């Protein structure tokens, strides 16, 4: 984040705070303030990040009390929780993020960002727990994201590398099966990329 972008964001945060001080139940202001704090935290040192993200959580909670877009807020809240969980390694924060991803997915079952971000969070948690259940949960969410956006390759890209990660800590037939799955995911990613490029060429 450039200095000018950070200055602009800080001004925006100040305006959201001012709006909330006048009307405390402005869900959009709480959500946008929390998003801004999360964005700012991503460019700060871990200790400062901790304080900003924990403040963001309080505003997501406030937004959820009156928002007309609960799936959006739950998804934003879950991603912010994941940010702090990734820094601290706190499994409680990872699990809390899963709760909010579940809420968002239940409300909006075709919300691509929910499933992609949910998979990322599960994958990060699996890297710490080494749990087959967590790895398979992440693969399932990547699969769902890929179903929602048939031309996107982001889910397959991350899915492929997570399969390799799981294969590296597995042995024997299980390792071989994971490598076979990774090959299929990689091939599908390449197919989608070719399909996307053909559509771009046809429209130009």
C-alpha positions as CSV (number, residue, x, y, z in Angstrom):
1,X,0.0,0.0,0.0
2,X,1.4,3.4,-1.0
3,X,1.6,6.3,1.4
4,X,-1.1,8.2,-0.5
5,X,-3.4,5.1,-0.5
6,X,-2.9,4.7,3.2
7,X,-3.7,8.3,3.8
8,X,-6.9,8.1,1.7
9,X,-7.9,4.9,3.6
10,X,-7.3,6.6,7.0
11,X,-9.5,9.5,5.9
12,X,-12.2,7.1,4.9
13,X,-12.0,5.3,8.2
14,X,-12.4,8.7,10.0
15,X,-15.6,9.4,8.1
16,X,-17.1,6.0,8.8
17,X,-16.3,6.5,12.5
18,X,-18.0,10.0,12.4
19,X,-21.1,8.5,10.7
20,X,-21.3,5.7,13.4
21,X,-20.9,8.2,16.2
22,X,-24.1,10.0,14.9
23,X,-26.0,6.8,14.0
24,X,-24.8,3.7,15.7
25,X,-26.8,1.1,13.7
26,X,-25.5,2.0,10.2
27,X,-24.6,-1.5,9.0
28,X,-22.8,-0.4,5.9
29,X,-20.7,2.0,7.8
30,X,-19.7,-0.7,10.3
31,X,-19.0,-3.2,7.5
32,X,-16.9,-0.7,5.5
33,X,-15.0,0.5,8.6
34,X,-14.2,-3.1,9.4
35,X,-13.1,-3.8,5.8
36,X,-10.9,-0.7,5.9
37,X,-9.3,-1.8,9.2
38,X,-8.7,-5.3,7.7
39,X,-7.1,-3.8,4.6
40,X,-4.9,-1.6,6.7
41,X,-3.9,-4.4,9.0
42,X,-2.7,-6.5,6.0
43,X,0.1,-3.9,5.6
44,X,1.1,-3.5,9.3
45,X,3.3,-5.4,11.6
46,X,1.7,-8.4,13.5
47,X,1.2,-6.5,16.8
48,X,-0.5,-3.6,15.2
49,X,-2.4,-6.0,12.9
50,X,-3.8,-7.8,16.0
51,X,-5.3,-4.6,17.4
52,X,-6.8,-3.5,14.1
53,X,-8.3,-6.8,13.3
54,X,-9.8,-7.2,16.7
55,X,-11.4,-3.8,16.4
56,X,-12.7,-4.8,12.9
57,X,-14.4,-7.9,14.5
58,X,-16.5,-5.6,16.8
59,X,-17.7,-3.6,13.7
60,X,-18.6,-6.8,11.8
61,X,-20.6,-7.9,14.8
62,X,-22.4,-4.6,14.8
63,X,-23.0,-4.7,11.1
64,X,-24.6,-8.2,11.4
65,X,-27.2,-6.8,13.8
66,X,-28.9,-4.7,11.2
67,X,-27.4,-5.5,7.7
68,X,-29.6,-6.4,4.7
69,X,-26.6,-8.3,3.2
70,X,-25.7,-10.8,5.9
71,X,-23.8,-13.1,3.5
72,X,-21.5,-10.3,2.5
73,X,-20.8,-9.3,6.1
74,X,-20.3,-12.9,7.3
75,X,-17.9,-13.5,4.4
76,X,-15.9,-10.3,5.2
77,X,-15.9,-11.2,8.9
78,X,-14.7,-14.7,8.2
79,X,-11.8,-13.5,6.0
80,X,-10.7,-11.0,8.7
81,X,-10.8,-13.8,11.3
82,X,-8.7,-15.9,8.9
83,X,-6.2,-13.0,8.6
84,X,-5.6,-13.0,12.3
85,X,-5.6,-16.8,12.6
86,X,-2.9,-17.0,10.0
87,X,-0.7,-14.5,11.9
88,X,-1.3,-16.1,15.4
89,X,-1.8,-19.7,14.5
90,X,-4.8,-19.6,16.9
91,X,-7.1,-22.6,15.9
92,X,-10.0,-21.0,17.8
93,X,-9.9,-18.1,15.3
94,X,-9.7,-20.5,12.4
95,X,-12.8,-22.3,13.7
96,X,-14.7,-19.1,14.3
97,X,-14.0,-18.1,10.7
98,X,-15.4,-21.4,9.5
99,X,-18.7,-20.6,11.4
100,X,-19.1,-17.3,9.5
101,X,-18.2,-18.9,6.2
102,X,-20.9,-21.5,6.8
103,X,-23.4,-18.8,7.6
104,X,-22.5,-17.0,4.4
105,X,-22.7,-20.2,2.3
106,X,-26.0,-21.1,3.8
107,X,-27.5,-17.7,2.9
108,X,-25.9,-17.4,-0.5
109,X,-25.0,-20.9,-1.8
110,X,-23.7,-19.5,-5.1
111,X,-21.4,-16.9,-3.7
112,X,-18.0,-17.7,-5.3
113,X,-15.9,-15.6,-3.0
114,X,-17.3,-17.4,0.1
115,X,-16.2,-20.8,-1.2
116,X,-12.8,-19.7,-2.5
117,X,-12.0,-17.9,0.7
118,X,-13.4,-20.7,2.9
119,X,-11.2,-23.2,1.0
120,X,-8.1,-21.0,1.6
121,X,-8.9,-20.8,5.3
122,X,-9.4,-24.5,5.6
123,X,-6.2,-25.1,3.7
124,X,-4.2,-22.9,6.1
125,X,-5.8,-24.6,9.1
126,X,-5.0,-28.1,7.6
127,X,-1.4,-27.0,7.2
128,X,-1.3,-26.6,11.0
129,X,-3.5,-29.6,12.1
130,X,-2.3,-32.0,9.3
131,X,-5.9,-33.3,9.5
132,X,-7.2,-35.2,6.5
133,X,-10.7,-33.9,7.3
134,X,-9.5,-30.3,7.1
135,X,-7.6,-31.0,3.8
136,X,-10.6,-32.8,2.3
137,X,-12.9,-29.9,3.5
138,X,-10.7,-27.5,1.6
139,X,-10.7,-29.6,-1.5
140,X,-14.5,-29.7,-1.3
141,X,-14.8,-26.0,-1.1
142,X,-12.4,-25.4,-4.0
143,X,-14.6,-27.9,-6.0
144,X,-17.7,-25.9,-5.2
145,X,-16.0,-22.6,-6.1
146,X,-15.0,-24.1,-9.4
147,X,-18.6,-25.2,-10.1
148,X,-19.9,-21.7,-9.4
149,X,-17.4,-20.0,-11.8
150,X,-16.6,-22.5,-14.6
151,X,-14.1,-20.2,-16.4
152,X,-12.1,-19.1,-13.3
153,X,-8.8,-21.0,-12.6
154,X,-8.0,-19.6,-9.1
155,X,-9.7,-22.4,-7.3
156,X,-7.9,-25.1,-9.3
157,X,-4.6,-23.3,-8.9
158,X,-4.8,-23.4,-5.1
159,X,-6.5,-26.8,-5.0
160,X,-3.6,-28.3,-7.0
161,X,-0.9,-26.9,-4.6
162,X,-2.9,-28.0,-1.5
163,X,-3.1,-31.5,-2.9
164,X,0.6,-31.5,-3.3
165,X,1.1,-30.3,0.2
166,X,-1.1,-33.1,1.6
167,X,0.7,-35.6,-0.7
168,X,4.1,-34.5,0.8
169,X,3.0,-35.5,4.3
170,X,1.3,-38.7,3.2
171,X,2.8,-42.1,2.3
172,X,2.2,-45.1,0.0
173,X,-1.1,-45.5,-1.8
174,X,-2.5,-42.4,-0.2
175,X,0.3,-40.2,-1.5
176,X,0.0,-41.7,-5.0
177,X,-3.7,-41.1,-5.0
178,X,-3.3,-37.5,-4.0
179,X,-0.7,-37.0,-6.7
180,X,-3.1,-38.5,-9.3
181,X,-5.8,-36.1,-8.1
182,X,-3.4,-33.2,-8.3
183,X,-2.6,-34.1,-11.9
184,X,-6.4,-34.1,-12.8
185,X,-6.9,-30.7,-11.2
186,X,-3.9,-29.3,-13.0
187,X,-5.2,-30.6,-16.3
188,X,-8.6,-29.0,-15.7
189,X,-7.0,-25.7,-14.8
190,X,-5.1,-25.8,-18.1
191,X,-8.3,-26.7,-20.0
192,X,-10.2,-23.7,-18.4
193,X,-7.3,-21.4,-19.2
194,X,-7.4,-22.4,-22.9
195,X,-11.2,-22.0,-22.9
196,X,-10.9,-18.5,-21.4
197,X,-8.3,-17.5,-23.9
198,X,-10.5,-18.7,-26.8
199,X,-13.4,-16.6,-25.6
200,X,-11.1,-13.6,-25.2
201,X,-9.8,-14.1,-28.8
202,X,-13.4,-14.5,-30.1
203,X,-14.6,-11.3,-28.5
204,X,-11.6,-9.2,-29.7
